[in-house]
Amino acid sequence: MADQPTAAERFIQGILPENPVYRQLLGMCPTLAVTNSLMAALTMASAVAFVLLCANVITSLIRDLLKPHLRIVIFTLTIATFVTIADRLLAAYLYQMSKTLGPYIPLIIVNCIIICRCEVVASKQSAGIAAADAIGQSLGFGLALSSIAAVREILGTGCLFGLRVLPAVWPDWVIMVLPPGAFLTFGILLGCVNWFTARKSANKA
């Protein structure tokens, strides 16, 4: 439709203006659960990107066949198919990481980000635009997870990707790699994003 955003607009909006975590507050479960290390966060972001891209493209290709009362069921079955593929690939090639992430990979099936994009974009626009939207949203999700994970891992262990980045005398803030650290870090970063957005809007006015 003429009034729908273009592929480029969908891509750009997904990264920052409509960031799924910092702006839409979607996908909170993996955001808080797997961000105690940057490697785990990147693995989760990659799995979500794979599922989102595949689900968006498939949904867009069959959008003319979707029945209104069955669309959510079709979205869920499509997402579940690619989540299963991602889960089995991780178990086969990154077994230790698969164990670390535990049930959070299968839980991608009910990730609100993916269902939302299937409903808002893929079921209404072409496969190219749906793919651009998926890539943009995936980058935004990965950026959010990486920022939270980096802060938590550095402050909690003094390391990043297992390499020490803070002096050995740095006292590890153990709370940062525990569940309270996830809420604390997310709250501070979300506040910073909102402050920056409000300041930018004020400057434009």
Salt bridges, closest charged atoms under 4 A:
ASP87 OD2 - ARG88 NH2 3.13
GLU119 OE1 - ARG71 NE 2.80
ASP133 OD1 - ARG117 NH2 2.83
